[in-house]
Amino acid sequence: MLMKNQTNINTTLVPFIFFFILFSWIFMTLSAQNTTIQVNVGVLLNFNSGSGKSGNVYLSCMKLALSDFYAANPHYKTRLVLLPRNSKGTVVGAAAADLINNAEVQAIIGPGTSMEAKFVVNMGDQAQVPILTFSASSPCLTSLGSSFFFRLTQNDSIQVKAISDIVQNFGWRQVVPIYEDTSYGEGIIPFLIDALQAVDAHVPYRSVVSHIATDDQIQIELYKLMTRQTRVFIVHMNLDMCSKLFAKAKKIGMMSAGYVWITTGGIYNRLNSMSYSDLNSMEGVLGIQTEIQRAPKKRL
């Protein structure tokens, strides 16, 4: 079961909207020339994590979007050149510095997580290099107030109403959020608590899991939850951590009848990146998924 947030966005335009922002900024800084102008654009993603194949998929989609754009607009004198860098999760700062100082990029697409984005945005401000992210969704990024930061994805806070509607519909009165201790994990919580309180649902406990927690540490936290009366859980964490959590939950019997699990859109929207064994562990889980409504094709 899933609940969908509907958004009127033409899916065929999304890649082009992404690059249109880059073109708009670049053409304000470059004068017209008769020769083709190469414009370096950094792509900062993590290709090493368990969900690293998503990074490769994203990069392939960008290349296809560029190819389609130039095929339809051969008169453009600029040519964006994508320069991918592997953030590896922990060296995102060094990767961003390399793109800014050595590759002299005009903009950076990425990084993939809210925690990484919070750090890279400051570097973009100092170098006056635009940072465009399509996946960093934490509400806390809004407060940065950067004029060089562009978020091309929905804020996590928009899904809390859908979650609270599910809770209200089934009449659950106590809910425990399970989330990672990062800006991504923590950013949605104040909005989620307010939404749950609005439907008379109480949050007796918050389960905070370290983003570097081991399997044993995750299992210990799950055992703590088993000792409590609440059996309804809302999970908001990165995909790798989510896979570990549900694998352990199934192992110790917490995926059986009597337990309710709800995942946020950050997880449910990326189920196609998960392995069969991971999906098998999540059988019966409810999820929030964004629905992009198709619209008639429009000519750019």
C-alpha positions as CSV (number, residue, x, y, z in Angstrom):
1,M,0.0,0.0,0.0
2,L,1.2,3.5,-0.7
3,M,-0.1,7.0,-0.5
4,K,0.8,9.4,-3.3
5,N,1.5,13.1,-3.2
6,Q,0.3,14.5,-6.6
7,T,2.4,17.1,-8.4
8,N,1.6,18.6,-11.8
9,I,5.1,18.3,-13.4
10,N,5.7,17.1,-16.9
11,T,8.2,14.2,-16.4
12,T,9.6,14.7,-19.9
13,L,10.6,18.2,-18.9
14,V,12.4,17.4,-15.6
15,P,15.9,16.8,-17.1
16,F,15.6,19.8,-19.3
17,I,14.4,22.1,-16.5
18,F,17.5,20.9,-14.6
19,F,19.9,22.0,-17.3
20,F,17.9,25.1,-18.3
21,I,18.8,26.6,-14.9
22,L,22.5,25.9,-15.7
23,F,22.2,27.5,-19.2
24,S,20.5,30.6,-17.8
25,W,23.3,31.2,-15.3
26,I,26.0,30.5,-17.8
27,F,24.7,32.7,-20.6
28,M,24.8,35.7,-18.2
29,T,28.5,35.2,-17.8
30,L,29.6,34.3,-21.3
31,S,29.5,36.6,-24.4
32,A,28.4,35.4,-27.8
33,Q,31.2,33.7,-29.8
34,N,31.4,32.0,-33.1
35,T,33.2,28.9,-31.7
36,T,31.8,26.3,-29.4
37,I,32.3,27.1,-25.8
38,Q,33.0,24.2,-23.4
39,V,31.4,24.7,-20.0
40,N,32.6,22.3,-17.2
41,V,29.9,21.1,-14.8
42,G,30.7,19.0,-11.8
43,V,28.6,15.9,-10.9
44,L,29.1,15.0,-7.3
45,L,27.6,11.7,-6.3
46,N,28.5,8.7,-4.1
47,F,29.2,5.7,-6.3
48,N,30.6,3.5,-3.6
49,S,27.6,2.9,-1.2
50,G,25.3,-0.1,-1.4
51,S,22.9,2.0,-3.3
52,G,25.8,3.4,-5.4
53,K,24.2,2.1,-8.6
54,S,21.7,4.9,-8.3
55,G,24.6,7.3,-8.8
56,N,25.5,5.6,-12.1
57,V,21.8,5.7,-13.1
58,Y,21.6,9.4,-12.3
59,L,24.8,10.2,-14.3
60,S,23.5,8.2,-17.3
61,C,20.2,10.1,-17.2
62,M,22.1,13.4,-17.2
63,K,24.1,12.3,-20.3
64,L,21.0,11.3,-22.1
65,A,19.3,14.6,-21.3
66,L,22.2,16.5,-22.6
67,S,22.3,14.4,-25.8
68,D,18.6,15.0,-26.3
69,F,18.9,18.7,-25.6
70,Y,21.7,19.3,-28.1
71,A,20.0,17.2,-30.7
72,A,17.0,19.4,-30.5
73,N,19.0,22.6,-30.2
74,P,22.1,22.2,-32.4
75,H,22.5,26.0,-32.7
76,Y,23.6,26.4,-29.1
77,K,27.3,27.5,-29.0
78,T,27.9,26.2,-25.5
79,R,28.5,22.6,-24.7
80,L,28.1,21.3,-21.1
81,V,30.8,18.8,-20.2
82,L,30.0,16.7,-17.2
83,L,32.9,15.9,-14.8
84,P,31.8,13.2,-12.4
85,R,33.5,12.9,-9.0
86,N,32.9,10.2,-6.4
87,S,32.0,11.8,-3.1
88,K,32.4,8.4,-1.3
89,G,30.2,9.7,1.5
90,T,33.1,10.9,3.6
91,V,35.3,12.8,1.2
92,V,32.6,15.0,-0.3
93,G,34.5,18.2,0.7
94,A,37.7,17.1,-1.1
95,A,35.8,16.1,-4.2
96,A,33.9,19.5,-4.3
97,A,37.2,21.4,-3.8
98,D,38.8,19.5,-6.7
99,L,35.9,20.4,-8.9
100,I,36.0,24.1,-7.9
101,N,39.7,24.7,-7.7
102,N,41.2,22.3,-10.3
103,A,38.4,21.6,-12.8
104,E,37.1,25.2,-12.5
105,V,33.5,24.1,-12.9
106,Q,30.8,26.6,-13.6
107,A,28.3,24.7,-11.4
108,I,28.0,21.5,-9.4
109,I,25.1,19.0,-9.6
110,G,24.8,17.1,-6.3
111,P,25.7,15.9,-3.8
112,G,23.1,13.2,-3.2
113,T,22.4,13.5,0.5
114,S,21.2,16.4,2.7
115,M,24.2,15.9,5.1
116,E,26.7,16.3,2.2
117,A,24.7,19.2,0.7
118,K,24.8,21.2,3.9
119,F,28.7,21.1,3.7
120,V,29.1,21.7,0.0
121,V,26.7,24.6,-0.1
122,N,29.1,26.6,2.1
123,M,31.9,25.9,-0.4
124,G,29.7,27.0,-3.3
125,D,28.9,30.3,-1.6
126,Q,32.6,31.1,-1.0
127,A,33.5,30.3,-4.6
128,Q,30.3,31.7,-6.1
129,V,29.6,28.4,-7.8
130,P,26.0,27.3,-8.0
131,I,25.1,24.0,-6.3
132,L,22.1,22.1,-7.8
133,T,20.7,19.1,-5.9
134,F,17.9,16.8,-7.1
135,S,17.8,14.6,-4.0
136,A,18.8,16.5,-0.8
137,S,15.3,17.0,0.6
138,S,15.9,17.9,4.3
139,P,13.8,20.9,5.4
140,C,16.9,22.2,7.3
141,L,18.6,23.1,4.1
142,T,16.0,25.9,3.5
143,S,17.4,27.8,6.5
144,L,20.9,28.1,4.9
145,G,19.6,31.0,2.8
146,S,22.3,30.6,0.1
147,S,21.9,32.4,-3.2
148,F,24.0,29.8,-4.9
149,F,22.0,26.7,-3.7
150,F,19.1,25.4,-5.9
151,R,17.0,22.4,-4.7
152,L,15.3,20.7,-7.5
153,T,13.3,18.2,-5.4
154,Q,10.5,18.4,-2.9
155,N,11.0,19.3,0.7
156,D,10.5,16.3,3.0
157,S,8.0,18.2,5.1
158,I,5.3,18.0,2.3
159,Q,4.8,14.3,3.0
160,V,3.9,14.5,6.7
161,K,0.3,15.3,6.0
162,A,0.0,12.0,4.0
163,I,1.6,10.1,6.8
164,S,-0.7,11.6,9.5
165,D,-3.7,10.8,7.3
166,I,-2.7,7.1,7.2
167,V,-2.3,7.1,11.0
168,Q,-5.7,8.9,11.5
169,N,-7.5,6.6,9.0
170,F,-6.4,3.4,10.9
171,G,-7.1,5.0,14.3
172,W,-3.6,4.5,15.6
173,R,-3.0,6.6,18.8
174,Q,0.7,6.0,19.4
175,V,3.5,6.2,16.9
176,V,7.3,5.9,17.2
177,P,9.5,7.5,14.5
178,I,12.8,5.7,13.7
179,Y,15.3,8.0,12.0
180,E,19.1,8.5,11.5
181,D,21.1,11.1,13.4
182,T,21.8,13.3,10.4
183,S,20.3,16.6,9.0
184,Y,18.4,14.4,6.6
185,G,16.9,12.2,9.3
186,E,16.3,14.9,11.9
187,G,15.0,17.6,9.5
188,I,11.5,16.1,9.0
189,I,10.8,15.3,12.7
190,P,9.4,18.6,14.0
191,F,7.0,18.7,11.0
192,L,6.1,15.0,11.5
193,I,5.4,15.5,15.2
194,D,3.1,18.5,14.6
195,A,1.2,16.6,11.9
196,L,0.7,13.6,14.2
197,Q,-0.4,15.7,17.1
198,A,-3.0,17.4,14.8
199,V,-4.7,14.0,14.4
200,D,-4.4,13.1,18.1
201,A,-1.6,10.7,17.7
202,H,1.0,10.6,20.5
203,V,4.8,10.1,20.1
204,P,5.9,8.4,23.3
205,Y,9.4,7.7,22.1
206,R,11.8,8.7,19.3
207,S,14.2,6.1,18.1
208,V,17.4,7.7,16.8
209,V,19.9,5.5,15.0
210,S,23.5,6.4,14.2
211,H,24.1,6.7,10.5
212,I,27.2,4.5,11.0
213,A,25.4,2.0,13.3
214,T,26.5,-1.6,13.0
215,D,24.1,-4.5,12.5
216,D,24.4,-5.3,16.2
217,Q,23.6,-1.8,17.3
218,I,20.5,-1.7,15.1
219,Q,19.4,-5.0,16.6
220,I,19.8,-3.7,20.1
221,E,17.7,-0.6,19.3
222,L,15.0,-2.9,17.8
223,Y,15.0,-5.0,20.9
224,K,14.4,-1.8,22.9
225,L,11.4,-1.1,20.8
226,M,10.0,-4.6,21.3
227,T,9.8,-3.9,25.1
228,R,7.6,-0.9,24.5
229,Q,3.8,-1.0,23.9
230,T,3.9,1.0,20.7
231,R,3.7,-1.2,17.6
232,V,3.4,1.5,14.9
233,F,6.7,2.8,13.4
234,I,7.6,5.5,10.9
235,V,11.0,5.0,9.3
236,H,13.0,7.9,7.8
237,M,16.6,7.1,6.9
238,N,19.0,6.5,4.0
239,L,18.5,3.4,1.9
240,D,21.5,1.4,3.1
241,M,20.5,1.9,6.7
242,C,16.9,1.0,5.9
243,S,17.9,-2.3,4.3
244,K,19.8,-3.2,7.5
245,L,16.9,-2.2,9.7
246,F,14.3,-4.3,8.0
247,A,16.6,-7.3,7.7
248,K,17.1,-7.2,11.4
249,A,13.4,-6.5,12.1
250,K,12.4,-9.6,10.1
251,K,15.1,-11.7,11.8
252,I,13.8,-11.0,15.3
253,G,10.1,-11.2,14.4
254,M,9.1,-7.6,14.2
255,M,7.7,-7.9,10.7
256,S,5.0,-10.3,11.9
257,A,1.3,-9.5,12.5
258,G,0.7,-6.9,15.1
259,Y,3.4,-4.5,13.9
260,V,2.9,-1.6,11.5
261,W,5.8,-0.1,9.5
262,I,5.5,3.1,7.4
263,T,8.3,4.5,5.3
264,T,8.8,8.0,4.0
265,G,9.2,8.9,0.3
266,G,13.0,8.9,0.4
267,I,12.8,5.1,0.8
268,Y,9.6,4.2,-1.1
269,N,10.6,6.3,-4.2
270,R,13.8,4.3,-4.5
271,L,12.5,0.7,-4.1
272,N,13.8,-0.1,-7.6
273,S,17.4,0.4,-6.3
274,M,16.9,-2.3,-3.6
275,S,17.8,-6.0,-4.0
276,Y,15.3,-8.8,-3.9
277,S,16.3,-9.8,-0.4
278,D,15.9,-6.3,0.9
279,L,12.4,-6.0,-0.7
280,N,11.5,-9.4,0.7
281,S,12.4,-8.1,4.2
282,M,10.0,-5.2,3.7
283,E,6.9,-7.2,2.8
284,G,3.8,-5.6,4.3
285,V,5.4,-2.1,4.8
286,L,3.3,0.9,4.0
287,G,5.0,3.8,2.1
288,I,4.6,7.3,0.9
289,Q,5.4,7.9,-2.8
290,T,5.3,11.0,-4.9
291,E,3.2,10.8,-8.0
292,I,4.3,12.9,-11.0
293,Q,1.2,13.5,-13.2
294,R,1.9,13.4,-16.9
295,A,1.0,16.5,-18.9
296,P,0.8,17.1,-22.6
297,K,4.2,17.5,-24.2
298,K,5.3,21.1,-24.5
299,R,7.9,22.5,-26.9
300,L,10.9,24.1,-25.3
